[in-house]
């Protein structure tokens, strides 16, 4: 066994960076377009850019009709 965890089907990890209001807005938009946000990290200062960074773990909701990019 390699010791590496297997990602569950339909689950994605996303890194968001920007000003706090924009990061929260994008998290809500992702939910509205068919992703269930399972976990959101506490905002942390971004190391390279102004603003914050936050990490989301989300699952694609089946049977939900969202817009495709």
PAKOL-822584 format. One record per residue (C-alpha): residue number from 1; residue in three letters; chain; x, y, z. Coordinates in nm, 4 decimals. Example, Ala and Ser with C-alpha at 12.3 -4.5 7.8 and 13.67 -1.06 7.14 Angstrom:
BEGIN
{bavo: 1	doza: ALA	dofi: A	px: 1.2300	py: -0.4500	pz: 0.7800}
{bavo: 2	doza: SER	dofi: A	px: 1.3670	py: -0.1060	pz: 0.7140}
REM end
This chain:
BEGIN
{bavo: 1	doza: UNK	dofi: A	px: 0.0000	py: 0.0000	pz: 0.0000}
{bavo: 2	doza: UNK	dofi: A	px: 0.1399	py: 0.3409	pz: -0.0949}
{bavo: 3	doza: UNK	dofi: A	px: -0.0003	py: 0.5269	pz: 0.2050}
{bavo: 4	doza: UNK	dofi: A	px: -0.1608	py: 0.7911	pz: -0.0164}
{bavo: 5	doza: UNK	dofi: A	px: -0.5270	py: 0.8667	pz: 0.0584}
{bavo: 6	doza: UNK	dofi: A	px: -0.7759	py: 0.8142	pz: -0.2229}
{bavo: 7	doza: UNK	dofi: A	px: -0.9981	py: 1.1118	pz: -0.3031}
{bavo: 8	doza: UNK	dofi: A	px: -1.3691	py: 1.0294	pz: -0.2924}
{bavo: 9	doza: UNK	dofi: A	px: -1.5501	py: 1.0408	pz: -0.6242}
{bavo: 10	doza: UNK	dofi: A	px: -1.7059	py: 1.3818	pz: -0.6909}
{bavo: 11	doza: UNK	dofi: A	px: -1.5008	py: 1.5587	pz: -0.4216}
{bavo: 12	doza: UNK	dofi: A	px: -1.2721	py: 1.8478	pz: -0.5153}
{bavo: 13	doza: UNK	dofi: A	px: -1.0353	py: 2.0692	pz: -0.3184}
{bavo: 14	doza: UNK	dofi: A	px: -1.0197	py: 2.4376	pz: -0.4102}
{bavo: 15	doza: UNK	dofi: A	px: -0.7892	py: 2.7207	pz: -0.3002}
{bavo: 16	doza: UNK	dofi: A	px: -0.9416	py: 3.0693	pz: -0.3081}
{bavo: 17	doza: UNK	dofi: A	px: -0.7420	py: 3.3899	pz: -0.2717}
{bavo: 18	doza: UNK	dofi: A	px: -0.8524	py: 3.7524	pz: -0.2632}
{bavo: 19	doza: UNK	dofi: A	px: -1.0254	py: 3.9975	pz: -0.0346}
{bavo: 20	doza: UNK	dofi: A	px: -1.2433	py: 3.8340	pz: 0.2348}
{bavo: 21	doza: UNK	dofi: A	px: -1.5786	py: 3.9406	pz: 0.0852}
{bavo: 22	doza: UNK	dofi: A	px: -1.4851	py: 3.8085	pz: -0.2596}
{bavo: 23	doza: UNK	dofi: A	px: -1.3665	py: 3.4741	pz: -0.1228}
{bavo: 24	doza: UNK	dofi: A	px: -1.6969	py: 3.4293	pz: 0.0626}
{bavo: 25	doza: UNK	dofi: A	px: -1.8940	py: 3.5321	pz: -0.2494}
{bavo: 26	doza: UNK	dofi: A	px: -1.7157	py: 3.2737	pz: -0.4631}
{bavo: 27	doza: UNK	dofi: A	px: -1.7853	py: 3.0026	pz: -0.2051}
{bavo: 28	doza: UNK	dofi: A	px: -2.1567	py: 3.0886	pz: -0.2275}
{bavo: 29	doza: UNK	dofi: A	px: -2.1455	py: 3.0930	pz: -0.6088}
{bavo: 30	doza: UNK	dofi: A	px: -1.9846	py: 2.7489	pz: -0.6139}
{bavo: 31	doza: UNK	dofi: A	px: -2.2652	py: 2.6159	pz: -0.3964}
{bavo: 32	doza: UNK	dofi: A	px: -2.5324	py: 2.7774	pz: -0.6175}
{bavo: 33	doza: UNK	dofi: A	px: -2.3837	py: 2.6166	pz: -0.9290}
{bavo: 34	doza: UNK	dofi: A	px: -2.3968	py: 2.2627	pz: -0.7973}
{bavo: 35	doza: UNK	dofi: A	px: -2.1200	py: 2.2117	pz: -0.5417}
{bavo: 36	doza: UNK	dofi: A	px: -2.1829	py: 2.1285	pz: -0.1786}
{bavo: 37	doza: UNK	dofi: A	px: -1.9143	py: 2.2920	pz: 0.0360}
{bavo: 38	doza: UNK	dofi: A	px: -1.8178	py: 2.0241	pz: 0.2886}
{bavo: 39	doza: UNK	dofi: A	px: -1.5414	py: 2.2151	pz: 0.4626}
{bavo: 40	doza: UNK	dofi: A	px: -1.4001	py: 2.5673	pz: 0.4520}
{bavo: 41	doza: UNK	dofi: A	px: -1.0776	py: 2.6579	pz: 0.6273}
{bavo: 42	doza: UNK	dofi: A	px: -1.0377	py: 2.9675	pz: 0.8367}
{bavo: 43	doza: UNK	dofi: A	px: -0.9101	py: 3.2582	pz: 0.6262}
{bavo: 44	doza: UNK	dofi: A	px: -0.5347	py: 3.3084	pz: 0.6450}
{bavo: 45	doza: UNK	dofi: A	px: -0.3210	py: 3.5953	pz: 0.5185}
{bavo: 46	doza: UNK	dofi: A	px: -0.2003	py: 3.5282	pz: 0.1663}
{bavo: 47	doza: UNK	dofi: A	px: 0.1764	py: 3.4880	pz: 0.1523}
{bavo: 48	doza: UNK	dofi: A	px: 0.2372	py: 3.6315	pz: -0.1934}
{bavo: 49	doza: UNK	dofi: A	px: -0.0595	py: 3.8556	pz: -0.2687}
{bavo: 50	doza: UNK	dofi: A	px: -0.2678	py: 4.1035	pz: -0.0740}
{bavo: 51	doza: UNK	dofi: A	px: -0.5789	py: 3.9632	pz: 0.0896}
{bavo: 52	doza: UNK	dofi: A	px: -0.6524	py: 3.6209	pz: 0.2288}
{bavo: 53	doza: UNK	dofi: A	px: -0.6555	py: 3.2596	pz: 0.1191}
{bavo: 54	doza: UNK	dofi: A	px: -0.9031	py: 2.9899	pz: 0.2121}
{bavo: 55	doza: UNK	dofi: A	px: -0.9369	py: 2.6253	pz: 0.1182}
{bavo: 56	doza: UNK	dofi: A	px: -1.2626	py: 2.4492	pz: 0.0352}
{bavo: 57	doza: UNK	dofi: A	px: -1.3468	py: 2.0834	pz: 0.0124}
{bavo: 58	doza: UNK	dofi: A	px: -1.6579	py: 2.0421	pz: -0.2015}
{bavo: 59	doza: UNK	dofi: A	px: -1.8659	py: 1.7669	pz: -0.3567}
{bavo: 60	doza: UNK	dofi: A	px: -2.0434	py: 1.7798	pz: -0.6914}
{bavo: 61	doza: UNK	dofi: A	px: -2.4135	py: 1.7369	pz: -0.6224}
{bavo: 62	doza: UNK	dofi: A	px: -2.5778	py: 1.4854	pz: -0.8508}
{bavo: 63	doza: UNK	dofi: A	px: -2.9143	py: 1.5650	pz: -0.9995}
{bavo: 64	doza: UNK	dofi: A	px: -2.8612	py: 1.9375	pz: -0.9521}
{bavo: 65	doza: UNK	dofi: A	px: -2.8765	py: 2.1531	pz: -1.2610}
{bavo: 66	doza: UNK	dofi: A	px: -2.6135	py: 2.4225	pz: -1.2548}
{bavo: 67	doza: UNK	dofi: A	px: -2.4662	py: 2.6226	pz: -1.5406}
{bavo: 68	doza: UNK	dofi: A	px: -2.1585	py: 2.4905	pz: -1.7098}
{bavo: 69	doza: UNK	dofi: A	px: -1.8721	py: 2.7337	pz: -1.7667}
REM end
